[in-house]
Amino acid sequence: MMARILLLIILIVLLYVIGKRFMAFLNAKEQQNHAATKVKDENIVQCQLCGTHIPESESTLLDEKIVCKQQPCKH
């Protein structure tokens, strides 16, 4: 009788741990998908000085030309 109760407690704890890890895995997967979607929604532009294709958030206007905000740009 005592062995059954102990086995039941171990089984419940094991299911809890597995369930918690599975939920953490699903949450991480959802955040990864959300981040990938966020990047996909951003426009890609070409630096008019060096020709590099970059996300719009990494570009800036210089004399009405789209250029790389990050250095080194080949200009």
N, C-alpha and C positions, 0 to 999 in steps of 0.2 A: 504494500500500500504506500509506504513512504517513498519507494523507488518510483512509483507512478507519478506521485506529486512532484518529486524532484525532476523527473523527465518532462513533465508538463511545464514546469517553470522554465527549464532550459529551452524548451521549444518556443515558448512565448517570447523569451528574451532574444532568441535567435531570429525569429520572425520580425521582431521590432527592429533589430539592427539591420537586417536585410531590407526592410521597408524604408527605413530612414536613408540608407545609402541609395536606394533606387530613386527616392524622391529628390535627393541631392543631385543625382545624375540627370534626371529629367529637368531640374531647374537650371543646371549648367548648360544643358543642350538648348533649352529655350533662350537663355541669355546669348548663347553663341549664334543662334539663328536670328535673334533680334539685332545683334551687332552686324551680322552679314547683310541683313536687309537695310540697315541704316547706311552702310557703305554703298550699297547698290543704288540707293535713291539719289546719290550725289552726282552731279554732272562732271564729266571729265573734259578738261580743256587742254589746249596745247600752248606751251610757252612760245611766244612769237620771236623770241631771241635765240633760244637753244633748241627748240623743237620737241622738248620733253612733254609727254602727256602726263598731267597731274590732276588730282581732284580739285574742284573749284575752290574749296576751302584753303588749299595750299598755294593759291595764286593771288596776285595783286595787279592793279593797273598802274602802269608806268608810262606816261605820255600817251595815254589811250591805247596802250598795248597790254595784252595779258602776258604777265611774266611770272616766273617762279618766285614765291615768297621766301623759300628756303634757300640757303647758300649751300654748296656752290652752284650757281647757274653759270652757263658758259658765256654769259655776256660780260 
